[in-house]
């Protein structure tokens, strides 16, 4: 590691090298998954001998919030301070924005030194699901396909449930995902998106009215599991979503848990008490 390490902005031409880096570390991302997050965010690259050895990305939401993710360092350069320098440069671009991320146990000490504090947990479930039992809904509610005219309402629901402005992310996600909505007397009150990701498919985000028993979220998730029997599916759910035992009973085992952390968390918008995010988009974007 005698050659100097340079840091610069991520360019679209770096997608292939960044994807190769994730393959080296056995992350599940496809090149298309990388392209999606790169199109929506701004990244920093660490480069040595004209080779990409590290990345970090930020995604801005409105004027006050952001998420940070895809913090990756080649195994040959881990422990050399590359991750910290990538993080510092990424955070410089965000200023005082409230910033959230999902931390592995290995990354958490660094994030704490940079001012992040734990605010929750996230569980990753995956597997080939069994056929879910039908989840009954109240007579006034039904599942229905989403249409082009639903996009503004989807953005509103996703923003209210997450506390983050989803006006840029949701339309882009809808372009590459299928969707199912929860309709109550003609009003859309929940939805779940389903798309290609990594080794198979991913469900998320999942938004539904907040209740002690998340039966509406189960109905939305169950729709996609029933429509795709035997396919490999991943879903990342907040630790307090109340879905862990139900997902495991269907064969979607919890394979990992990470800590949700925030910097300048006092600037985060309050999540709407009426709606909850029962499944996130992904661990980078949140």
N, C-alpha and C positions, 0 to 999 in steps of 0.2 A: 504493500500500500504506500510505496514511496512517491508515486505520481500524485500531483495535486488534484484535489476534488473541487470542481466548479459547480456553482448553483445558478440556475437560470429558470425562466418561465417555461412551463410545459407547452409544447407545440403539438398540433395535430399529428405531425409526423412522428411523434414519440409514442403513439398508441401501441404500435407493434412491439417496441422495446419494453414498454411498461407491462404489456401482456406477458412477454417472455419472463419478466421479473416475477410476476405472480405465479407462473408455471413453475419456476425454480423453487418457490416457497410453498408449492402445492395448494395455492388458493384456487377456488373453483371457477373463477371468472373466465368467461369467453372473451374473445376480442371484441365482440359486439357489446358485451357488458361494459367493457372499458370505454368503448366509444360513447356509450350513453352517458356515463358519468363525466367524461371529459367534455362533451358538448355542453353540459349544463354548468360546469364549474371552471375554476381557475386553479392551475397547478404549479408546483415548484419541482424541478428535477435536480437531482444530484448526479453529476457525471464525472467519470474518471477514465482516462485513456479513450475518450470518445464513446464510452459505454454508459448507459443509464444504470445507476446502481441504487437509486432511491427516488421515491416520489412522495408528495403530500398534496392534498387537494382541499379547497374550500368551496362551499356553495353558499351564496348570499340570498337571504330571504327578506324582502322589503328593505327598510333602511336601518333596522336595529338588530337583526339576528343572522346567524349563519350556522353551518355545520362544517366539521372538519373530518376528513377521513382519507382512505387509501394511503395511509402512512406506511410505506414499505421500504425496507432496506435490504439489499442483497446480503445473504448470510455471510459472505466473505468480508463485509464491512460493518457488521453489527458489533456494537461495543466501541466504535471509534468516534462516537458523537455525531454521526451523520443524521440520525433521526432527530436529535435535538435541534440541529441547525435547520433542518427542513421545517420543523414545527415553528421555530422562531421566525423564519422568513414568511411562512404561511400566516402566522398570527399578525405580523406587521401589516399585512394587507387588509386586516379586519378591524384594526383599531379597537374601539371600545364596544364593538358589537357583542351581544350575547352569543356565545358559541357553544354548541353541543357536540359531543363525540361519544363513541362507544369504545371502551378501553378493555383490552385484554389484560390479564394479570401482569404480563411482561411490560406492557406499556404504561400501566397506571402510575408507577412511581415518577416517571418523567412528566406525565400530564399534571400530576399534583404539584411538582416543582414549578410548572408554568402557570399555576393559578387555577387549575380545574378542581372541582369538588364533585363528589358522587351525589347524584340526585335520583338514582333508580337502577333497576336491573333489566336486562333483556335476555330472553331465552331463545336459542336457535333450535327449532324442531325440524326434522327431516326424515324422509323414508318413503316407501311405497305404501300408501294408505289403504286400509281396509274400507269396504263400503260403509259409509256412515249411516246411522239410523236417521230417519226423517225427523227434523226438528219442527214441531208445530209452531205456527205464528198466530197472533190474534186475528180474528175475522177481518179486521180492517186493513191488514197488512199482507203484502205478497212480494215475492221476488219477481223482478222483470229485467229484460235486457236493457242496457244503457243505450241512449241515442246521442247524436251530435248536440242536440239542444240541452242535454244534461250537463255539459261541461262547466258552465258557471256555477251550478249548484254543487258539483263535485269539488271544485276548487274551494268553495265556501265551507263545505263540510270538512274537507281535509285540513283546511287552515284552522278551523275552530277546534277540531279534535287534537291537533298536534301543537297548537300555539305558534306555528310557523307559517309564514306567507307562502302558500303553495301555488300562486298564480303563474309561475314559470314552470315549475316541475310537473304539475298534474297534466297540463295539455300535452307535454312531450311524452309523458308516460302512457297516456291514453293512446297515443299513436302506435305504440308497440305492444299493447296489452288488450286482452278481452276483459269485459266488465259485466258485473251483475249488480243490480240495484235493489234496495229495500224501499218499497213504496207503501205509504200510509195514506189512504184516501186521496190518492193523486199527488201526494207530496213525497219527494225523495228524501228519506231520512237516514240512509246508510248505503254502503256499497263495498265491493271487494273487487280488486283487479287481479288478473292472472296472466303471467307472461313467461317466456323462455328466460332461463337464467342458469348459469353454471351447468351442473350435471343434469338438469331437468327443467322443472318449472318452479316458479315462486308465486306465492299468494301475498299480495300486499300493495298498497295499504288496505286495511280493513277498518272501516269506520261504521259505528252503529250507536244508537242511543245508549247512554251509560245506565246500566242496571246492575244490581247485586249479582244476579245470575245472567251471564252473557249469552242468553239463548239466541238473540238476534245475530250476534257475531258467529255463533256456531252454525246457524242456518246459512249465512253467507259463505263461510269457509266450507261447510258441508256440500254446498252446491258444486264447488269446483272439484272436491274430492270424488263426489259421486259421478261427475262427468268425465273423470280421467282415471278410471280404475287401473291400479298397478303401476302408474307412472310415478317417477321420483319427484317429490314435491318438498319444497322448503318454505317455512314461514318463520319469521322472527317476531316474537310477541313480548310485550312488556311483562315483567315478572309479576305484576299485580293484576294481570288481565283475567285471571281465573280460568284459563284454558289449558293449563299444563296437564292435568290428569286426563281430560277429555282427548287431547291430541295424542297422548301416549296410548290411550285405549284403542286408538285407530291405527297405531303403528308408526305415528310420527314421533320418534323418540327425541328427547332433549339431548343434543350432542354437545352443546356448549352454552355457557352463560357469560355475559360480559357486563361491565358496569357502565351505565349512562352517566356522563359527567358534563358539567357546564362551567364556563368561565364567564364572568360578568352575568351570572345567572339572575341577578336582581332585575336585569333588563328584559328577561324573557316575558312574553305575553302570557297571561294566565290561560290555561286550557279551559275550554267551555265546559261547565258542569253538566250540560245536557248530552254531550257527545264524547265518545272515547275512541282512541286509536287502538284497536285490538291487534293490529298487525302493521308493521312499519314497511316503508318502501324497500330500504336495505340499510345495512349498518353504517354506510357512509353518509347517505343523504338524510337518513332518519325517518 
